[in-house]
Structures are given as structure tokens and as C-alpha cells.
Amino acid sequence: MNGYRDWNHYNVALWMHNDRVLYYTMLEAVQFSATLEQAIVSVYNELKGGKTQDGAPFTLAAVREAMEGQELEEFLSA
């Protein structure tokens, strides 16, 4: 589905890339993390147990797929 594993991953990515609060949550996590993996886990820990407004759960795998390959590495604190 649009290059994503399934509807859940696609929906989570849509929300994380297009919702202002979720986007800035993702960007802030990257800015304060040494690695992208640390940022992914940080965002997941903030969102776990929650769902998008369409009902897709924020799983670790979905958050990871939404954040990987988005050229976020340039914002890492390193």
C-alpha cells in the first residue's frame, strides 16, 4: 500500500508527516537524540497506546517505518 507494509503503517506515517503536533514531536525527538533509533523509541514511548484519528495504533514498527528514510538524520544532536 503506497510503499508501506500495510494500512496501519501507511496511516501512521500520514498522520506523523501531516499533523503539526505529531510532526514536531518527531522532529523534537530527533533533535534531542544521538541516533535515529533513539528518536524512534522516544516517539513511540510518547505515542504508545494511542491511535491516529483514523484508528491506526501507534506500534513501534509503524513509527519506525514512518521515521526511517525521511532525511531526519541531519537533525540529530550528535
C-alpha positions in Angstrom: 0.0 0.0 0.0 1.7 3.1 -1.2 5.1 1.6 -0.4 4.2 0.8 3.2 3.8 -2.7 4.7 0.1 -2.3 5.4 -2.7 0.2 6.0 -1.7 0.7 9.7 1.9 1.7 8.8 0.6 3.9 5.9 -1.9 5.7 8.2 0.5 6.3 11.0 3.0 7.8 8.5 0.4 10.0 7.0 -0.5 11.4 10.4 3.0 11.7 11.6 4.1 13.6 8.5 1.0 15.8 8.2 -0.3 16.6 11.7 1.6 19.6 13.2 1.8 18.2 16.7 2.9 14.7 15.7 5.4 16.2 13.2 7.0 18.4 15.8 7.0 15.6 18.3 9.0 13.6 15.8 11.3 16.5 14.9 12.0 17.3 18.6 12.8 13.7 19.4 15.4 13.6 16.6 16.9 16.9 17.7 17.5 15.6 21.2 18.7 12.1 20.3 22.1 10.9 19.4 20.8 8.3 16.9 17.7 7.9 14.8 16.8 4.6 16.7 16.8 6.6 20.0 14.5 9.1 18.4 12.2 6.4 17.1 11.9 4.8 20.5 11.3 8.2 22.2 8.5 9.0 19.8 7.0 5.5 20.2 7.1 5.8 24.0 5.2 9.1 23.8 2.6 7.7 21.5 2.2 4.0 22.5 -1.3 3.0 23.5 -2.7 5.8 21.3 -4.2 5.7 17.8 -4.5 8.1 14.9 -7.8 9.8 14.4 -8.5 7.0 11.8 -8.0 4.3 14.4 -4.5 3.1 13.4 -2.5 2.1 16.5 1.0 3.7 17.0 3.0 0.5 17.0 6.8 0.6 17.2 7.1 -0.9 13.7 4.7 1.7 12.3 6.5 4.6 14.0 9.9 3.2 12.8 8.7 3.0 9.2 7.2 6.5 9.3 10.5 8.0 10.6 13.1 6.0 8.6 14.2 7.4 5.3 12.7 10.8 6.0 16.1 12.5 6.0 15.8 13.2 9.7 19.4 12.3 10.4 20.5 15.9 9.6 18.7 17.0 12.8 20.4 14.5 15.1 22.2 16.2 18.1 25.3 14.0 17.7 
